[in-house]
């Protein structure tokens, strides 16, 4: 329900929202586990990964462009953050394996 539940119920509403989100995450994890069945060939698994990767890129591009268009972040700020995250493991290599939040 989001902010309405929080507004009406306070901390209880927040906890209910968190439980909803945790349930959604558990459902997605279960769904993802089912995607990579043991009977799938390596080529089929790669096809799924490539499809998901391109979908993630599309979503990320949309999100970044929206944030830039709304002025929530500027390009220099974004580039600085990306560079800082990339260097966090001591290696500026275009990869990031750390926590999202």
Phi and psi restraints in degrees (range 20) as a CNS / XPLOR table:
assign (resid 1 and name C) (resid 2 and name N)
       (resid 2 and name CA) (resid 2 and name C) 1.0 81.6 20.0 2
assign (resid 2 and name N) (resid 2 and name CA)
       (resid 2 and name C) (resid 3 and name N) 1.0 -138.7 20.0 2
assign (resid 2 and name C) (resid 3 and name N)
       (resid 3 and name CA) (resid 3 and name C) 1.0 -62.5 20.0 2
assign (resid 3 and name N) (resid 3 and name CA)
       (resid 3 and name C) (resid 4 and name N) 1.0 -30.1 20.0 2
assign (resid 3 and name C) (resid 4 and name N)
       (resid 4 and name CA) (resid 4 and name C) 1.0 -63.4 20.0 2
assign (resid 4 and name N) (resid 4 and name CA)
       (resid 4 and name C) (resid 5 and name N) 1.0 -44.6 20.0 2
assign (resid 4 and name C) (resid 5 and name N)
       (resid 5 and name CA) (resid 5 and name C) 1.0 -65.7 20.0 2
assign (resid 5 and name N) (resid 5 and name CA)
       (resid 5 and name C) (resid 6 and name N) 1.0 -39.8 20.0 2
assign (resid 5 and name C) (resid 6 and name N)
       (resid 6 and name CA) (resid 6 and name C) 1.0 -64.8 20.0 2
assign (resid 6 and name N) (resid 6 and name CA)
       (resid 6 and name C) (resid 7 and name N) 1.0 -42.6 20.0 2
assign (resid 6 and name C) (resid 7 and name N)
       (resid 7 and name CA) (resid 7 and name C) 1.0 -63.3 20.0 2
assign (resid 7 and name N) (resid 7 and name CA)
       (resid 7 and name C) (resid 8 and name N) 1.0 -43.0 20.0 2
assign (resid 7 and name C) (resid 8 and name N)
       (resid 8 and name CA) (resid 8 and name C) 1.0 -78.6 20.0 2
assign (resid 8 and name N) (resid 8 and name CA)
       (resid 8 and name C) (resid 9 and name N) 1.0 -35.7 20.0 2
assign (resid 8 and name C) (resid 9 and name N)
       (resid 9 and name CA) (resid 9 and name C) 1.0 -113.8 20.0 2
assign (resid 9 and name N) (resid 9 and name CA)
       (resid 9 and name C) (resid 10 and name N) 1.0 -3.7 20.0 2
assign (resid 9 and name C) (resid 10 and name N)
       (resid 10 and name CA) (resid 10 and name C) 1.0 64.4 20.0 2
assign (resid 10 and name N) (resid 10 and name CA)
       (resid 10 and name C) (resid 11 and name N) 1.0 -131.4 20.0 2
assign (resid 10 and name C) (resid 11 and name N)
       (resid 11 and name CA) (resid 11 and name C) 1.0 -61.9 20.0 2
assign (resid 11 and name N) (resid 11 and name CA)
       (resid 11 and name C) (resid 12 and name N) 1.0 -34.3 20.0 2
assign (resid 11 and name C) (resid 12 and name N)
       (resid 12 and name CA) (resid 12 and name C) 1.0 -63.5 20.0 2
assign (resid 12 and name N) (resid 12 and name CA)
       (resid 12 and name C) (resid 13 and name N) 1.0 -42.3 20.0 2
assign (resid 12 and name C) (resid 13 and name N)
       (resid 13 and name CA) (resid 13 and name C) 1.0 -62.2 20.0 2
assign (resid 13 and name N) (resid 13 and name CA)
       (resid 13 and name C) (resid 14 and name N) 1.0 -41.4 20.0 2
assign (resid 13 and name C) (resid 14 and name N)
       (resid 14 and name CA) (resid 14 and name C) 1.0 -59.6 20.0 2
assign (resid 14 and name N) (resid 14 and name CA)
       (resid 14 and name C) (resid 15 and name N) 1.0 -46.1 20.0 2
assign (resid 14 and name C) (resid 15 and name N)
       (resid 15 and name CA) (resid 15 and name C) 1.0 -63.1 20.0 2
assign (resid 15 and name N) (resid 15 and name CA)
       (resid 15 and name C) (resid 16 and name N) 1.0 -38.9 20.0 2
assign (resid 15 and name C) (resid 16 and name N)
       (resid 16 and name CA) (resid 16 and name C) 1.0 -64.3 20.0 2
assign (resid 16 and name N) (resid 16 and name CA)
       (resid 16 and name C) (resid 17 and name N) 1.0 -40.5 20.0 2
assign (resid 16 and name C) (resid 17 and name N)
       (resid 17 and name CA) (resid 17 and name C) 1.0 -63.2 20.0 2
assign (resid 17 and name N) (resid 17 and name CA)
       (resid 17 and name C) (resid 18 and name N) 1.0 -41.2 20.0 2
assign (resid 17 and name C) (resid 18 and name N)
       (resid 18 and name CA) (resid 18 and name C) 1.0 -63.5 20.0 2
assign (resid 18 and name N) (resid 18 and name CA)
       (resid 18 and name C) (resid 19 and name N) 1.0 -43.0 20.0 2
assign (resid 18 and name C) (resid 19 and name N)
       (resid 19 and name CA) (resid 19 and name C) 1.0 -62.4 20.0 2
assign (resid 19 and name N) (resid 19 and name CA)
       (resid 19 and name C) (resid 20 and name N) 1.0 -39.7 20.0 2
assign (resid 19 and name C) (resid 20 and name N)
       (resid 20 and name CA) (resid 20 and name C) 1.0 -60.7 20.0 2
assign (resid 20 and name N) (resid 20 and name CA)
       (resid 20 and name C) (resid 21 and name N) 1.0 -44.6 20.0 2
assign (resid 20 and name C) (resid 21 and name N)
       (resid 21 and name CA) (resid 21 and name C) 1.0 -65.6 20.0 2
assign (resid 21 and name N) (resid 21 and name CA)
       (resid 21 and name C) (resid 22 and name N) 1.0 -42.7 20.0 2
assign (resid 21 and name C) (resid 22 and name N)
       (resid 22 and name CA) (resid 22 and name C) 1.0 -61.9 20.0 2
assign (resid 22 and name N) (resid 22 and name CA)
       (resid 22 and name C) (resid 23 and name N) 1.0 -39.6 20.0 2
assign (resid 22 and name C) (resid 23 and name N)
       (resid 23 and name CA) (resid 23 and name C) 1.0 -64.8 20.0 2
assign (resid 23 and name N) (resid 23 and name CA)
       (resid 23 and name C) (resid 24 and name N) 1.0 -42.0 20.0 2
assign (resid 23 and name C) (resid 24 and name N)
       (resid 24 and name CA) (resid 24 and name C) 1.0 -62.4 20.0 2
assign (resid 24 and name N) (resid 24 and name CA)
       (resid 24 and name C) (resid 25 and name N) 1.0 -42.5 20.0 2
assign (resid 24 and name C) (resid 25 and name N)
       (resid 25 and name CA) (resid 25 and name C) 1.0 -64.1 20.0 2
assign (resid 25 and name N) (resid 25 and name CA)
       (resid 25 and name C) (resid 26 and name N) 1.0 -44.4 20.0 2
assign (resid 25 and name C) (resid 26 and name N)
       (resid 26 and name CA) (resid 26 and name C) 1.0 -60.4 20.0 2
assign (resid 26 and name N) (resid 26 and name CA)
       (resid 26 and name C) (resid 27 and name N) 1.0 -40.4 20.0 2
assign (resid 26 and name C) (resid 27 and name N)
       (resid 27 and name CA) (resid 27 and name C) 1.0 -64.0 20.0 2
assign (resid 27 and name N) (resid 27 and name CA)
       (resid 27 and name C) (resid 28 and name N) 1.0 -42.6 20.0 2
assign (resid 27 and name C) (resid 28 and name N)
       (resid 28 and name CA) (resid 28 and name C) 1.0 -64.6 20.0 2
assign (resid 28 and name N) (resid 28 and name CA)
       (resid 28 and name C) (resid 29 and name N) 1.0 -40.5 20.0 2
assign (resid 28 and name C) (resid 29 and name N)
       (resid 29 and name CA) (resid 29 and name C) 1.0 -61.8 20.0 2
assign (resid 29 and name N) (resid 29 and name CA)
       (resid 29 and name C) (resid 30 and name N) 1.0 -42.6 20.0 2
assign (resid 29 and name C) (resid 30 and name N)
       (resid 30 and name CA) (resid 30 and name C) 1.0 -64.0 20.0 2
assign (resid 30 and name N) (resid 30 and name CA)
       (resid 30 and name C) (resid 31 and name N) 1.0 -41.0 20.0 2
assign (resid 30 and name C) (resid 31 and name N)
       (resid 31 and name CA) (resid 31 and name C) 1.0 -63.9 20.0 2
assign (resid 31 and name N) (resid 31 and name CA)
       (resid 31 and name C) (resid 32 and name N) 1.0 -42.6 20.0 2
assign (resid 31 and name C) (resid 32 and name N)
       (resid 32 and name CA) (resid 32 and name C) 1.0 -65.3 20.0 2
assign (resid 32 and name N) (resid 32 and name CA)
       (resid 32 and name C) (resid 33 and name N) 1.0 -39.0 20.0 2
assign (resid 32 and name C) (resid 33 and name N)
       (resid 33 and name CA) (resid 33 and name C) 1.0 -61.6 20.0 2
assign (resid 33 and name N) (resid 33 and name CA)
       (resid 33 and name C) (resid 34 and name N) 1.0 -35.8 20.0 2
assign (resid 33 and name C) (resid 34 and name N)
       (resid 34 and name CA) (resid 34 and name C) 1.0 -71.7 20.0 2
assign (resid 34 and name N) (resid 34 and name CA)
       (resid 34 and name C) (resid 35 and name N) 1.0 -25.0 20.0 2
assign (resid 34 and name C) (resid 35 and name N)
       (resid 35 and name CA) (resid 35 and name C) 1.0 -65.3 20.0 2
assign (resid 35 and name N) (resid 35 and name CA)
       (resid 35 and name C) (resid 36 and name N) 1.0 -39.1 20.0 2
assign (resid 35 and name C) (resid 36 and name N)
       (resid 36 and name CA) (resid 36 and name C) 1.0 -99.5 20.0 2
assign (resid 36 and name N) (resid 36 and name CA)
       (resid 36 and name C) (resid 37 and name N) 1.0 68.9 20.0 2
assign (resid 36 and name C) (resid 37 and name N)
       (resid 37 and name CA) (resid 37 and name C) 1.0 -70.7 20.0 2
assign (resid 37 and name N) (resid 37 and name CA)
       (resid 37 and name C) (resid 38 and name N) 1.0 155.5 20.0 2
assign (resid 37 and name C) (resid 38 and name N)
       (resid 38 and name CA) (resid 38 and name C) 1.0 -66.0 20.0 2
assign (resid 38 and name N) (resid 38 and name CA)
       (resid 38 and name C) (resid 39 and name N) 1.0 -25.9 20.0 2
assign (resid 38 and name C) (resid 39 and name N)
       (resid 39 and name CA) (resid 39 and name C) 1.0 -83.5 20.0 2
assign (resid 39 and name N) (resid 39 and name CA)
       (resid 39 and name C) (resid 40 and name N) 1.0 0.0 20.0 2
assign (resid 39 and name C) (resid 40 and name N)
       (resid 40 and name CA) (resid 40 and name C) 1.0 -80.0 20.0 2
assign (resid 40 and name N) (resid 40 and name CA)
       (resid 40 and name C) (resid 41 and name N) 1.0 142.3 20.0 2
assign (resid 40 and name C) (resid 41 and name N)
       (resid 41 and name CA) (resid 41 and name C) 1.0 -75.7 20.0 2
assign (resid 41 and name N) (resid 41 and name CA)
       (resid 41 and name C) (resid 42 and name N) 1.0 164.6 20.0 2
assign (resid 41 and name C) (resid 42 and name N)
       (resid 42 and name CA) (resid 42 and name C) 1.0 -62.2 20.0 2
assign (resid 42 and name N) (resid 42 and name CA)
       (resid 42 and name C) (resid 43 and name N) 1.0 -37.8 20.0 2
assign (resid 42 and name C) (resid 43 and name N)
       (resid 43 and name CA) (resid 43 and name C) 1.0 -63.1 20.0 2
assign (resid 43 and name N) (resid 43 and name CA)
       (resid 43 and name C) (resid 44 and name N) 1.0 -40.2 20.0 2
assign (resid 43 and name C) (resid 44 and name N)
       (resid 44 and name CA) (resid 44 and name C) 1.0 -65.6 20.0 2
assign (resid 44 and name N) (resid 44 and name CA)
       (resid 44 and name C) (resid 45 and name N) 1.0 -41.2 20.0 2
assign (resid 44 and name C) (resid 45 and name N)
       (resid 45 and name CA) (resid 45 and name C) 1.0 -63.6 20.0 2
assign (resid 45 and name N) (resid 45 and name CA)
       (resid 45 and name C) (resid 46 and name N) 1.0 -41.5 20.0 2
assign (resid 45 and name C) (resid 46 and name N)
       (resid 46 and name CA) (resid 46 and name C) 1.0 -63.7 20.0 2
assign (resid 46 and name N) (resid 46 and name CA)
       (resid 46 and name C) (resid 47 and name N) 1.0 -39.6 20.0 2
assign (resid 46 and name C) (resid 47 and name N)
       (resid 47 and name CA) (resid 47 and name C) 1.0 -61.4 20.0 2
assign (resid 47 and name N) (resid 47 and name CA)
       (resid 47 and name C) (resid 48 and name N) 1.0 -43.2 20.0 2
assign (resid 47 and name C) (resid 48 and name N)
       (resid 48 and name CA) (resid 48 and name C) 1.0 -62.9 20.0 2
assign (resid 48 and name N) (resid 48 and name CA)
       (resid 48 and name C) (resid 49 and name N) 1.0 -45.6 20.0 2
assign (resid 48 and name C) (resid 49 and name N)
       (resid 49 and name CA) (resid 49 and name C) 1.0 -62.6 20.0 2
assign (resid 49 and name N) (resid 49 and name CA)
       (resid 49 and name C) (resid 50 and name N) 1.0 -42.6 20.0 2
assign (resid 49 and name C) (resid 50 and name N)
       (resid 50 and name CA) (resid 50 and name C) 1.0 -63.7 20.0 2
assign (resid 50 and name N) (resid 50 and name CA)
       (resid 50 and name C) (resid 51 and name N) 1.0 -43.1 20.0 2
assign (resid 50 and name C) (resid 51 and name N)
       (resid 51 and name CA) (resid 51 and name C) 1.0 -61.7 20.0 2
assign (resid 51 and name N) (resid 51 and name CA)
       (resid 51 and name C) (resid 52 and name N) 1.0 -45.8 20.0 2
assign (resid 51 and name C) (resid 52 and name N)
       (resid 52 and name CA) (resid 52 and name C) 1.0 -65.1 20.0 2
assign (resid 52 and name N) (resid 52 and name CA)
       (resid 52 and name C) (resid 53 and name N) 1.0 -39.0 20.0 2
assign (resid 52 and name C) (resid 53 and name N)
       (resid 53 and name CA) (resid 53 and name C) 1.0 -62.7 20.0 2
assign (resid 53 and name N) (resid 53 and name CA)
       (resid 53 and name C) (resid 54 and name N) 1.0 -44.3 20.0 2
assign (resid 53 and name C) (resid 54 and name N)
       (resid 54 and name CA) (resid 54 and name C) 1.0 -67.0 20.0 2
assign (resid 54 and name N) (resid 54 and name CA)
       (resid 54 and name C) (resid 55 and name N) 1.0 -34.6 20.0 2
assign (resid 54 and name C) (resid 55 and name N)
       (resid 55 and name CA) (resid 55 and name C) 1.0 -66.4 20.0 2
assign (resid 55 and name N) (resid 55 and name CA)
       (resid 55 and name C) (resid 56 and name N) 1.0 -41.2 20.0 2
assign (resid 55 and name C) (resid 56 and name N)
       (resid 56 and name CA) (resid 56 and name C) 1.0 -63.1 20.0 2
assign (resid 56 and name N) (resid 56 and name CA)
       (resid 56 and name C) (resid 57 and name N) 1.0 -41.2 20.0 2
assign (resid 56 and name C) (resid 57 and name N)
       (resid 57 and name CA) (resid 57 and name C) 1.0 -61.4 20.0 2
assign (resid 57 and name N) (resid 57 and name CA)
       (resid 57 and name C) (resid 58 and name N) 1.0 -41.9 20.0 2
assign (resid 57 and name C) (resid 58 and name N)
       (resid 58 and name CA) (resid 58 and name C) 1.0 -61.3 20.0 2
assign (resid 58 and name N) (resid 58 and name CA)
       (resid 58 and name C) (resid 59 and name N) 1.0 -47.7 20.0 2
assign (resid 58 and name C) (resid 59 and name N)
       (resid 59 and name CA) (resid 59 and name C) 1.0 -63.8 20.0 2
assign (resid 59 and name N) (resid 59 and name CA)
       (resid 59 and name C) (resid 60 and name N) 1.0 -42.5 20.0 2
assign (resid 59 and name C) (resid 60 and name N)
       (resid 60 and name CA) (resid 60 and name C) 1.0 -64.1 20.0 2
assign (resid 60 and name N) (resid 60 and name CA)
       (resid 60 and name C) (resid 61 and name N) 1.0 -43.6 20.0 2
assign (resid 60 and name C) (resid 61 and name N)
       (resid 61 and name CA) (resid 61 and name C) 1.0 -61.0 20.0 2
assign (resid 61 and name N) (resid 61 and name CA)
       (resid 61 and name C) (resid 62 and name N) 1.0 -42.8 20.0 2
assign (resid 61 and name C) (resid 62 and name N)
       (resid 62 and name CA) (resid 62 and name C) 1.0 -63.1 20.0 2
assign (resid 62 and name N) (resid 62 and name CA)
       (resid 62 and name C) (resid 63 and name N) 1.0 -44.2 20.0 2
assign (resid 62 and name C) (resid 63 and name N)
       (resid 63 and name CA) (resid 63 and name C) 1.0 -63.9 20.0 2
assign (resid 63 and name N) (resid 63 and name CA)
       (resid 63 and name C) (resid 64 and name N) 1.0 -45.7 20.0 2
assign (resid 63 and name C) (resid 64 and name N)
       (resid 64 and name CA) (resid 64 and name C) 1.0 -62.6 20.0 2
assign (resid 64 and name N) (resid 64 and name CA)
       (resid 64 and name C) (resid 65 and name N) 1.0 -45.3 20.0 2
assign (resid 64 and name C) (resid 65 and name N)
       (resid 65 and name CA) (resid 65 and name C) 1.0 -64.1 20.0 2
assign (resid 65 and name N) (resid 65 and name CA)
       (resid 65 and name C) (resid 66 and name N) 1.0 -37.6 20.0 2
assign (resid 65 and name C) (resid 66 and name N)
       (resid 66 and name CA) (resid 66 and name C) 1.0 -64.6 20.0 2
assign (resid 66 and name N) (resid 66 and name CA)
       (resid 66 and name C) (resid 67 and name N) 1.0 -46.7 20.0 2
assign (resid 66 and name C) (resid 67 and name N)
       (resid 67 and name CA) (resid 67 and name C) 1.0 -61.1 20.0 2
assign (resid 67 and name N) (resid 67 and name CA)
       (resid 67 and name C) (resid 68 and name N) 1.0 -41.5 20.0 2
assign (resid 67 and name C) (resid 68 and name N)
       (resid 68 and name CA) (resid 68 and name C) 1.0 -66.5 20.0 2
assign (resid 68 and name N) (resid 68 and name CA)
       (resid 68 and name C) (resid 69 and name N) 1.0 -44.2 20.0 2
assign (resid 68 and name C) (resid 69 and name N)
       (resid 69 and name CA) (resid 69 and name C) 1.0 -63.8 20.0 2
assign (resid 69 and name N) (resid 69 and name CA)
       (resid 69 and name C) (resid 70 and name N) 1.0 -36.6 20.0 2
assign (resid 69 and name C) (resid 70 and name N)
       (resid 70 and name CA) (resid 70 and name C) 1.0 -82.5 20.0 2
assign (resid 70 and name N) (resid 70 and name CA)
       (resid 70 and name C) (resid 71 and name N) 1.0 -5.9 20.0 2
assign (resid 70 and name C) (resid 71 and name N)
       (resid 71 and name CA) (resid 71 and name C) 1.0 74.8 20.0 2
assign (resid 71 and name N) (resid 71 and name CA)
       (resid 71 and name C) (resid 72 and name N) 1.0 16.9 20.0 2
assign (resid 71 and name C) (resid 72 and name N)
       (resid 72 and name CA) (resid 72 and name C) 1.0 -70.1 20.0 2
assign (resid 72 and name N) (resid 72 and name CA)
       (resid 72 and name C) (resid 73 and name N) 1.0 -25.6 20.0 2
assign (resid 72 and name C) (resid 73 and name N)
       (resid 73 and name CA) (resid 73 and name C) 1.0 -152.3 20.0 2
assign (resid 73 and name N) (resid 73 and name CA)
       (resid 73 and name C) (resid 74 and name N) 1.0 148.1 20.0 2
assign (resid 73 and name C) (resid 74 and name N)
       (resid 74 and name CA) (resid 74 and name C) 1.0 -103.8 20.0 2
assign (resid 74 and name N) (resid 74 and name CA)
       (resid 74 and name C) (resid 75 and name N) 1.0 164.9 20.0 2
assign (resid 74 and name C) (resid 75 and name N)
       (resid 75 and name CA) (resid 75 and name C) 1.0 -59.7 20.0 2
assign (resid 75 and name N) (resid 75 and name CA)
       (resid 75 and name C) (resid 76 and name N) 1.0 -41.4 20.0 2
assign (resid 75 and name C) (resid 76 and name N)
       (resid 76 and name CA) (resid 76 and name C) 1.0 -63.3 20.0 2
assign (resid 76 and name N) (resid 76 and name CA)
       (resid 76 and name C) (resid 77 and name N) 1.0 -42.2 20.0 2
assign (resid 76 and name C) (resid 77 and name N)
       (resid 77 and name CA) (resid 77 and name C) 1.0 -59.9 20.0 2
assign (resid 77 and name N) (resid 77 and name CA)
       (resid 77 and name C) (resid 78 and name N) 1.0 -44.8 20.0 2
assign (resid 77 and name C) (resid 78 and name N)
       (resid 78 and name CA) (resid 78 and name C) 1.0 -63.8 20.0 2
assign (resid 78 and name N) (resid 78 and name CA)
       (resid 78 and name C) (resid 79 and name N) 1.0 -46.6 20.0 2
assign (resid 78 and name C) (resid 79 and name N)
       (resid 79 and name CA) (resid 79 and name C) 1.0 -61.5 20.0 2
assign (resid 79 and name N) (resid 79 and name CA)
       (resid 79 and name C) (resid 80 and name N) 1.0 -39.7 20.0 2
assign (resid 79 and name C) (resid 80 and name N)
       (resid 80 and name CA) (resid 80 and name C) 1.0 -63.4 20.0 2
assign (resid 80 and name N) (resid 80 and name CA)
       (resid 80 and name C) (resid 81 and name N) 1.0 -43.9 20.0 2
assign (resid 80 and name C) (resid 81 and name N)
       (resid 81 and name CA) (resid 81 and name C) 1.0 -64.9 20.0 2
assign (resid 81 and name N) (resid 81 and name CA)
       (resid 81 and name C) (resid 82 and name N) 1.0 -42.4 20.0 2
assign (resid 81 and name C) (resid 82 and name N)
       (resid 82 and name CA) (resid 82 and name C) 1.0 -62.4 20.0 2
assign (resid 82 and name N) (resid 82 and name CA)
       (resid 82 and name C) (resid 83 and name N) 1.0 -45.0 20.0 2
assign (resid 82 and name C) (resid 83 and name N)
       (resid 83 and name CA) (resid 83 and name C) 1.0 -63.0 20.0 2
assign (resid 83 and name N) (resid 83 and name CA)
       (resid 83 and name C) (resid 84 and name N) 1.0 -40.8 20.0 2
assign (resid 83 and name C) (resid 84 and name N)
       (resid 84 and name CA) (resid 84 and name C) 1.0 -65.1 20.0 2
assign (resid 84 and name N) (resid 84 and name CA)
       (resid 84 and name C) (resid 85 and name N) 1.0 -43.7 20.0 2
assign (resid 84 and name C) (resid 85 and name N)
       (resid 85 and name CA) (resid 85 and name C) 1.0 -64.8 20.0 2
assign (resid 85 and name N) (resid 85 and name CA)
       (resid 85 and name C) (resid 86 and name N) 1.0 -40.3 20.0 2
assign (resid 85 and name C) (resid 86 and name N)
       (resid 86 and name CA) (resid 86 and name C) 1.0 -62.3 20.0 2
assign (resid 86 and name N) (resid 86 and name CA)
       (resid 86 and name C) (resid 87 and name N) 1.0 -38.9 20.0 2
assign (resid 86 and name C) (resid 87 and name N)
       (resid 87 and name CA) (resid 87 and name C) 1.0 -83.0 20.0 2
assign (resid 87 and name N) (resid 87 and name CA)
       (resid 87 and name C) (resid 88 and name N) 1.0 -6.9 20.0 2
assign (resid 87 and name C) (resid 88 and name N)
       (resid 88 and name CA) (resid 88 and name C) 1.0 -57.0 20.0 2
assign (resid 88 and name N) (resid 88 and name CA)
       (resid 88 and name C) (resid 89 and name N) 1.0 -34.0 20.0 2
assign (resid 88 and name C) (resid 89 and name N)
       (resid 89 and name CA) (resid 89 and name C) 1.0 -88.0 20.0 2
assign (resid 89 and name N) (resid 89 and name CA)
       (resid 89 and name C) (resid 90 and name N) 1.0 8.7 20.0 2
assign (resid 89 and name C) (resid 90 and name N)
       (resid 90 and name CA) (resid 90 and name C) 1.0 85.8 20.0 2
assign (resid 90 and name N) (resid 90 and name CA)
       (resid 90 and name C) (resid 91 and name N) 1.0 6.1 20.0 2
assign (resid 90 and name C) (resid 91 and name N)
       (resid 91 and name CA) (resid 91 and name C) 1.0 -140.8 20.0 2
assign (resid 91 and name N) (resid 91 and name CA)
       (resid 91 and name C) (resid 92 and name N) 1.0 111.3 20.0 2
assign (resid 91 and name C) (resid 92 and name N)
       (resid 92 and name CA) (resid 92 and name C) 1.0 -83.0 20.0 2
assign (resid 92 and name N) (resid 92 and name CA)
       (resid 92 and name C) (resid 93 and name N) 1.0 90.6 20.0 2
assign (resid 92 and name C) (resid 93 and name N)
       (resid 93 and name CA) (resid 93 and name C) 1.0 -128.5 20.0 2
assign (resid 93 and name N) (resid 93 and name CA)
       (resid 93 and name C) (resid 94 and name N) 1.0 10.2 20.0 2
assign (resid 93 and name C) (resid 94 and name N)
       (resid 94 and name CA) (resid 94 and name C) 1.0 77.8 20.0 2
assign (resid 94 and name N) (resid 94 and name CA)
       (resid 94 and name C) (resid 95 and name N) 1.0 15.6 20.0 2
assign (resid 94 and name C) (resid 95 and name N)
       (resid 95 and name CA) (resid 95 and name C) 1.0 -124.0 20.0 2
assign (resid 95 and name N) (resid 95 and name CA)
       (resid 95 and name C) (resid 96 and name N) 1.0 153.5 20.0 2
assign (resid 95 and name C) (resid 96 and name N)
       (resid 96 and name CA) (resid 96 and name C) 1.0 -147.0 20.0 2
assign (resid 96 and name N) (resid 96 and name CA)
       (resid 96 and name C) (resid 97 and name N) 1.0 121.8 20.0 2
assign (resid 96 and name C) (resid 97 and name N)
       (resid 97 and name CA) (resid 97 and name C) 1.0 -116.2 20.0 2
assign (resid 97 and name N) (resid 97 and name CA)
       (resid 97 and name C) (resid 98 and name N) 1.0 8.7 20.0 2
assign (resid 97 and name C) (resid 98 and name N)
       (resid 98 and name CA) (resid 98 and name C) 1.0 -82.8 20.0 2
assign (resid 98 and name N) (resid 98 and name CA)
       (resid 98 and name C) (resid 99 and name N) 1.0 -174.3 20.0 2
assign (resid 98 and name C) (resid 99 and name N)
       (resid 99 and name CA) (resid 99 and name C) 1.0 -67.6 20.0 2
assign (resid 99 and name N) (resid 99 and name CA)
       (resid 99 and name C) (resid 100 and name N) 1.0 146.2 20.0 2
assign (resid 99 and name C) (resid 100 and name N)
       (resid 100 and name CA) (resid 100 and name C) 1.0 -73.7 20.0 2
assign (resid 100 and name N) (resid 100 and name CA)
       (resid 100 and name C) (resid 101 and name N) 1.0 -43.5 20.0 2
